[in-house]
Amino acid sequence: MTVGIGLVESYLLEKPDNLKAKRSVINRLKSKLKQSFSISLAEVDHQDVYHLCTLGFAMVTGELGEAQEIIQKILNYLNRITEVEIVHQMVEFENYKLT
């Protein structure tokens, strides 16, 4: 079993001028990511900053290669969309086996 986690800090390109507008952008993005990739996802930092967003996500797969592929697809998606520009990203994988 492999657990894959990611942390992505992004600049919001739509430049919301209040937290309600920011939440609207982030909620749309979170919904798209959850539907497309079946991941657990949350905004984990910069909740009070209008133009920044840090999303954390996690998944469990049977194989390391599968987790790597899914996370790469998530990062590719985030790099393609026009709502955000990735400022920093971190990815980690942990393998577990029963003994």
Secondary structure, DSSP 8 states (H G I E B T S, - for coil): -EEEEEEEEEEETT--SSHHHHHHHHHHHHHHHHHHH--EEEEEE-TT-TTEEEEEEEEEESSHHHHHHHHHHHHHHHHH-SSEEEEEEEEEEEE----
